[in-house]
Amino acid sequence: MKLKQYLRLAFNSPVEGDETEYFNLKKRCAGYIFTKTQNEMVGASCFYEVDVTDLWNEYQAYKSEADFHLTFNVVMMKALIEGLKVSPRLNAHLYFNKRSTTGKLIKKKHIDISMPVKLENGETFTVKVRETENKSLRSLQKQVDFLLKATENSDIDRLLLDNLSYRMTGFVLKGKLLTSFMQFFTGFFGKNRVMNVSDLFKKRKLPKKATLVPQDVNEGTVCFTNWGMLNSKFTPANVGYTPLLYPQVFLYGIGTISDREYAFRNENGEIDIGVKKIMPVHFTFDHRIGALDDVMPLIRKIEDVFEHPQIIREW
């Protein structure tokens, strides 16, 4: 065997015809967060299905009467916010030192929801809906609409680069000089570079349209995702597990609502068969905050919305 072939086998190198795709800045940032999550978080997950027929009908009626644009996604986001108010340990950041086995849970004052959105190129990007705890359904919808429009107008790579500079400064102040240097070097030099150094000094024009700011893309306190929006409308597939976003301790996800024949008890207590709207629900939490006792108050609060959907008119 020739030395070149031997080394290719030893390093498991690509062969002729293989295509190599290097991560762009968005994928690098997501990769960092997910790798950090896998190394630092202890996730427990639960998946179940709920009957949202009554809530859907109430939503449709309210939507037709309301004098503002309203989406079901925002209704469910508001339900999550109300649930977090009775389960404050889920609206938190967790930090744990494996060497000293010391840890702390910081219960956050504000409910800042990390919300994945789909970009025009098909990539997924996470924005933050800030300080939602006291917002009405109208103002929450207005804020989400603004963020979606601002995302379209924003230079995402430049925004992430600004956030990356803050993180690298934090690494330096914590004494992690090598980590900071490696992220800077691979970001601007070599095959993995995402931008030229000269781009850092280019004068940027002030945007005339609404755009995102760094505070809109840094860590939220909890994650809410809707796979029905992110997945193709041609597939009924729903994600069974989604990792947490470090240092968050809770993620709440909903899936595609589908019409399904269902056996249920009618108002007379008799078993009947009819079409119900069924929505998959999934949540993941860090097991170190406790167990289901921390999650159940939130679940009961959201279940109350499914059973008494007229409450959305009070929001």
N, C-alpha and C positions, 0 to 999 in steps of 0.2 A: 504493500500500500504506500502510495506517495505521501510525503510529509504534508502537502497541502490538503489532501483528502483526510488524513489522520487528524489534523487540526480542526477541519470543518466538522468532523464527527465529535471531536472532543468538546468543542464550543457550541455544538448544535447550531451552526451558522446557517443562514439562509442559502438556498441553492439558486442556481440560475433560473430566472423566471418567477421567483417569489417577489411579491411586492411589499415593500415596507412603508407603513404609514406612521409617521411620528405624531404624537399628541399635540394638538393646538392648546392655546392657553386655557380655554374653557374646560377641555378634557383633563388638563393637568391639575387645575384647581379642584375639579370634581374628584379626580383620582386621589388627590391628597386627603380630602375630607373623608372619602369612603375608606381609604386605607387606615386613616387615623381612627375611624369608627370601629373597624374590624379589630384593631389592636387594643383599643381602649374601652369599648362598650360591651356590655353583656346583654344582648337583646333577647327578649321573649316576645312571641308573636301569637296573635289570635285572628282567625278568619271566620266570619259567619255571614248569613244572609238575612235581610230584613224586608218586611212588607212595607213599602212606602206609598201604597196606593192612595191612602187618605191625604198624606202630606203632599203628594204630587198634584192631586186634584185641588187642594187648597192653594197650593202655589200657583197653579194655572189661573184660578179664579182671581187671586190677589194680583197677579201679574197683569191681568186684563183691566183691573180697576185702578191700579196704582198710576200715579203721574210721573213715574220714573222707570228707567230700564232696570229689570231685575232678572238675575240668573239663578238657577237652582244651585249652582256651585256656591254662590254667595250665601244662600239660605243655609246650606250645610256648614259653611264656614262659621256663620253666626251661631249655629247650634253647637259647634265645637267650642266657640268662645264662651258660651254660657256654661258648658260642661267644665271648662277649665277653671271657672270661678269657684266651683265646688270641689275641684281636685287641684289645688294650687301646687302640689308637689310635682305635677306633670309639666307645669310651665316653669321649667328650671334648666339650669346648666349643672352638669356634674363633672367634677375633677377628682382624679384618683392617682396617687403616687404609688406605683407598684413596688418601688424599693423600700419605702418607709411604711407601706400599707396604710397611709393616711388619706382621707378623702373629705370632700365637702360638696354639699348640694346647695346651690344658690337659687332660691325661689325668686323669680323675677317679678318686679313691680308691674311692668307692662306686658301685655300679650302681643308679641311680635310674631306673626305667622309667616314662615317660609313657604312659598307657593311656587312650585315648578311651572314654568310656561314653555311653550314650544315656539322656537324661533323659525324664521322663514326658511332657513336652510335645513330644518328638520331636527336640529340639536335642541336639547332641553337645557333650560337655564332657570335658576332659582332667584326669585325676587322676594322682598320682605314687605309684608303689609304691617305697618308700624302702629303701635299703640291703639289696638282695636278694642280694648276692654269696655269702653263706654260708648262705642260708636253705634248709631242706629243702623237699621238695615239699609236705609237710603245712603247714608254717608259711607258705609262700608262698601257698597256697590260703586259709589263714585270714586273711592280710593282705588279699588281694584281696576276699574276702567282706566283711570289715569295711569296706573303702573303698566298696564298692558300697552297703552299707547306710547308711553315714555320708553318702553323697551324697544319698540319699533324704531324710535328716533335716536337711540343711543348707540355709541361706539362701545360695544360690550368688552372687546379686548382691552381698550384703553381704560375702561372702568375697572376691570379686573386687575390691570397692571397697577393702578393707583392703590387698590386694596392690598395687592401683593407687597407694595413698598411699605405699607403700614405694618404688615406681618413681619417682614424682614427686619424692620426697625425694632419690633418687639423681640425677635430672636437675638438681635445684638444686645439689647438691654438686659436680656436674661442670660447672656454669656454664651449663647449658641452661635458663635461666630462662623464655624464651619458650615452649619446648616444654611445660614444666611448667604454665605459666599457661594455655596453650591447652587442655590436657587437662582441667584443673580447670574452666575456664569452660564448655567445651562439655559437660562431664559434669553440671553443675548448673544451667545457664542455656540458654535458647533452645530451638529445636525438637529438638535432638539430646540434650537432657538425659536422664539415666537415673535421676536421683534428686533430691529436693529437698534443699537445704542443711540444712534443719531435721532431716532424717533422720539426719544425722551426729551429732546431739546427743541423740537419743532413747536412753533407757536400755534396754539389751538384757537380756532375761531369760536367765539361765544355762540352757542346754538340759539336759533330763534324759536325752536320748538321745545316743548317740554321733554326733558331727558331725565334719566336716572342719575342719582348721586350715590357716592360710596355707601352711605347709610342704608340705601335700598337693597344692597347685595351682600352685606355682611351677615353674621350669624343671627338667626331669629331665635325665639325661645321655644318654638314648637313647629312641627311640619304638618301641613295639610296638602294632600295630593288627590287628584281625580284622574284615575287611569282611563276613565271613559273619554276624557278630553284629550289625553295624551296619546292613547292608542288609536289605531285606524278604525274608522267607522265600519269597516268591512270585516272586522274580527271581533268575536265575543270574548276573546281571551282577557283574563284579568290577572294581575300580578298577585302571587300568593304571599310574597315576602318582599319588603322594602327595608333596607338598613336605615338606622337612625342617622341624623346629621350631627356629628360631634360638634359641640358638647351637649346637644339637646338630649332629653331623656324620653321623648314621646313623639310618635308619628301616627296620624290618623288618616286613613285613605278610604276612598269610596270608588266603586267600579261602575261599569255600564249598567244602567237600568234597563231591564228587559221584561216584556210581558210573558207570563208563564201561567199555565194551568195549575191551580193549587186547590187542595182540599182544606176547608176551613169550617168553623162553626158560625152559622149565621145568627141574626138577632134572636131567633127563636131557640137557639141552642142546638139546632140540627146540623148535621154534617152536610156541607154543600161543596160543589166544585165550580170554580169560576176562574176568571183571568185576573191575576194580581200583578202589580208592578213590584218586581224584586230587585233589590240593590245589594251587591256584595259590599261588605264592610271589613276593613282590616285595620288592626292597630299593632304597633310595636312599642315596647317600653323597655327601659334599662332595668334589669332585674335587681340591681343594687339599690334602687330607691325603695324597694319593698316587694310586694306581690300584687295580686289582683285587688286587694283591699284599697290600694291607691287609685286603681283604674275604675272600679265599679261605680263610685259616685258620678263620674263623668258619663259612663255608659247609661246609667239610670236616667240622667238628665236628658241625654239625647233620645233615649227611648220614649221619654215623656213627650218629646216633640213629635215623634212618629204617631203616638197615640192621641195627642191633642194638638193637631197641626194648626188650629186657629190662633195659637199663640204667636205665630209669625206676624200677625197683624199688629201686635203690640210692640214689636221690635222696631 
